[in-house]
Amino acid sequence: MKTVLIMRHGDAQAVQGQDNLRELTDKGLAQADHVGQWLAQRFNPQGLIVSPYVRAQQTAMQVKGHCRNFIYSEDSEEVTPSADAKRAVDYLSALIAVHDEIDCWLVVAHMPIVSYMVAELCPDKMPIFPTCGVAQIDYDPQTLRGHWRALYSPQ
């Protein structure tokens, strides 16, 4: 069994211009820092997939300040807001299979794909994520299915 953590980025600036260039607000930076501490204390993830959008990158950087045991890290277009959730989960499943030494994976992405990814892994769940919310899923690499555990919210 593996642990998959799916995280929405922190609070971001309002949409003005290009969505991929939106930065975190001070609140978003503080949220990401808080969740980074929480993740380090409870999970200490070793695998990381991050959207290339600025707000997701900034969120991941805050998390990396506390979680320092990443042995695999990748920026991926597969987890951008309009990406296909099934394809994203298939890609995550392939990475889990290739990197069997990693027990805990963190995905930092956006609404709505974070909700759709949860639904792909746990068909009876599709949570609405708060900013910096983290879904905890137990993932079985044999069945390619997840078991819902919780949704953590920093608010």
Buried (B, 14 or more C-beta within 10 A) or exposed (E): EBBBBBBBBBBBBEEEEEBEEBBBBEEBBBBBBBBBBBBBEBBBBBBBBBBEBBBBBBBBBBBBEBBEEBEBEEBBEBBBBEBEBEEBBBBBBEBBEEBEEBBBBBBBBBBBBBBBBBBBBBEEBBBEBBBBBBBBBBBEEEEBBBBBBEBBBBE
